[in-house]
């Protein structure tokens, strides 16, 4: 189990080192890889020795992952803001694109 925790910590530290350069696709891949490692860790039988070492590594990984999660939140807010701007522009544009047929006509006559 210690090897899996080491791999998880290494994965997180690597991602944290490239955090400013990571696109959302890379963050998504990191989440998938992290989830797979955590699933493997959960499937391992509990070991009674070196509990404190495992706890320390897990806490360290959680602390580092918090920074990555904050970055993902920033990307989510950025995307949400962009979508709101696009929706606002679409609504404003549709106000000028009137697509109706008038039911009546008014005709002015000169006297």
C-alpha positions as CSV (number, residue, x, y, z in Angstrom):
1,X,0.0,0.0,0.0
2,X,2.9,2.3,0.7
3,X,4.0,2.1,-3.0
4,X,0.5,3.1,-4.1
5,X,0.5,6.1,-1.7
6,X,4.0,7.0,-3.1
7,X,2.6,6.9,-6.7
8,X,-0.4,9.0,-5.7
9,X,1.8,11.6,-4.0
10,X,4.2,11.6,-7.0
11,X,1.2,12.1,-9.4
12,X,-0.1,15.0,-7.3
13,X,3.3,16.6,-7.0
14,X,3.9,16.3,-10.7
15,X,0.5,17.9,-11.5
16,X,1.1,20.6,-9.0
17,X,4.5,21.5,-10.6
18,X,2.7,21.9,-14.0
19,X,-0.5,23.5,-12.6
20,X,-0.2,26.8,-14.4
21,X,0.4,25.1,-17.7
22,X,-2.3,22.4,-17.4
23,X,-5.3,22.6,-19.6
24,X,-8.6,21.3,-18.3
25,X,-8.1,18.0,-20.3
26,X,-4.9,17.4,-18.4
27,X,-6.7,18.1,-15.1
28,X,-9.4,15.7,-16.1
29,X,-6.8,13.0,-16.8
30,X,-5.2,13.7,-13.4
31,X,-8.6,13.2,-11.7
32,X,-9.1,9.9,-13.5
33,X,-5.6,8.7,-12.7
34,X,-6.0,9.7,-9.1
35,X,-9.3,8.0,-8.8
36,X,-7.8,4.8,-10.2
37,X,-5.0,4.9,-7.6
38,X,-7.4,5.6,-4.8
39,X,-9.5,2.6,-5.9
40,X,-6.5,0.4,-5.8
41,X,-5.6,1.7,-2.3
42,X,-9.0,0.9,-1.1
43,X,-8.9,-2.6,-2.4
44,X,-5.6,-3.4,-0.5
45,X,-6.0,-5.2,2.8
46,X,-5.3,-3.0,5.8
47,X,-1.8,-3.3,7.2
48,X,-1.2,-2.9,10.8
49,X,2.4,-1.6,10.6
50,X,3.5,1.8,9.5
51,X,0.1,3.4,10.0
52,X,1.6,6.8,10.9
53,X,3.7,6.9,7.8
54,X,0.7,6.1,5.6
55,X,-1.4,8.7,7.4
56,X,1.3,11.3,7.0
57,X,1.6,10.6,3.2
58,X,-2.2,10.6,2.8
59,X,-2.4,14.0,4.6
60,X,0.4,15.4,2.5
61,X,-1.4,14.2,-0.7
62,X,-4.7,15.8,0.4
63,X,-3.0,19.1,1.2
64,X,-1.4,19.2,-2.3
65,X,-4.6,18.0,-4.0
66,X,-6.4,21.0,-2.4
67,X,-4.3,23.3,-4.5
68,X,-5.2,21.4,-7.7
69,X,-8.9,21.4,-6.7
70,X,-8.7,25.2,-6.3
71,X,-7.3,25.5,-9.8
72,X,-10.1,23.3,-11.1
73,X,-12.6,25.6,-9.3
74,X,-11.0,28.6,-11.0
75,X,-11.3,27.0,-14.4
76,X,-15.0,26.1,-13.7
77,X,-15.7,29.7,-12.7
78,X,-14.0,31.0,-15.8
79,X,-16.0,28.6,-18.0
80,X,-19.2,29.6,-16.3
81,X,-18.4,33.3,-16.7
82,X,-17.7,32.7,-20.4
83,X,-21.0,30.8,-20.9
84,X,-22.9,33.6,-19.1
85,X,-21.4,36.2,-21.5
86,X,-22.2,34.1,-24.5
87,X,-25.8,33.6,-23.3
88,X,-26.2,37.3,-22.6
89,X,-24.9,38.2,-26.1
90,X,-27.3,35.6,-27.6
91,X,-30.3,37.1,-25.7
92,X,-29.3,40.6,-26.8
93,X,-28.9,39.6,-30.4
94,X,-32.2,37.8,-30.5
95,X,-34.0,41.0,-29.4
96,X,-33.0,42.5,-32.7
97,X,-33.7,39.4,-34.8
98,X,-37.5,39.7,-34.8
99,X,-39.0,36.9,-36.7
100,X,-42.7,37.5,-36.7
101,X,-45.3,38.3,-39.3
102,X,-47.5,41.3,-38.6
103,X,-51.2,40.6,-38.4
104,X,-52.2,44.0,-39.7
105,X,-50.8,46.8,-41.8
106,X,-51.2,50.5,-41.4
107,X,-51.3,52.5,-44.6
108,X,-51.0,56.3,-44.5
109,X,-52.8,58.2,-47.3
110,X,-52.0,61.7,-48.4
111,X,-55.0,64.1,-48.4
